[in-house]
Amino acid sequence: MASTGSEPVGQGPMAGELAGMPGVWRRLLAAHVPDRLGRCAACRTAGGSGARWPCSLHSVAAEAQRLHALRLGQAVGGE
């Protein structure tokens, strides 16, 4: 399915690609966590601030995790 540009972050083709790479999305989820100010700890700029959490990389990785689980369930369930 082609991206229309209207999908929320994490719904595009990148999450679908990452779904087959569990080591990658697990590392992204481990790194892109909120700090005490509610900003992404991994997305800091040189000035010290970061993107509001959840950042776009966390959202893509979380969607990849969901897709991975869905695919595993389909494989086990035979759907």
Residue pairs with C-beta under 8 A, 6 or more apart in sequence:
3 12
3 13
8 59
9 56
9 59
9 60
10 56
10 59
10 60
10 61
10 62
10 63
10 64
11 63
12 60
14 60
14 64
15 60
15 61
15 63
15 64
15 67
16 64
16 67
17 64
18 24
18 25
18 28
18 60
18 61
18 64
19 25
19 64
19 65
19 67
19 68
19 71
20 68
21 64
22 65
22 68
24 61
24 64
25 60
25 61
25 64
25 65
25 68
26 61
26 65
28 57
28 58
28 60
28 61
29 58
29 61
29 62
29 65
31 41
31 42
32 40
32 41
32 42
32 43
32 53
32 54
32 55
32 57
32 58
32 61
33 40
33 41
33 42
33 53
33 58
34 40
34 41
34 53
34 54
35 41
35 50
35 53
38 52
38 53
39 49
39 50
39 51
39 52
39 53
40 50
40 51
40 52
40 53
40 54
40 55
40 57
40 58
41 50
42 50
42 55
42 57
43 50
43 51
43 55
43 57
44 50
54 62
73 79
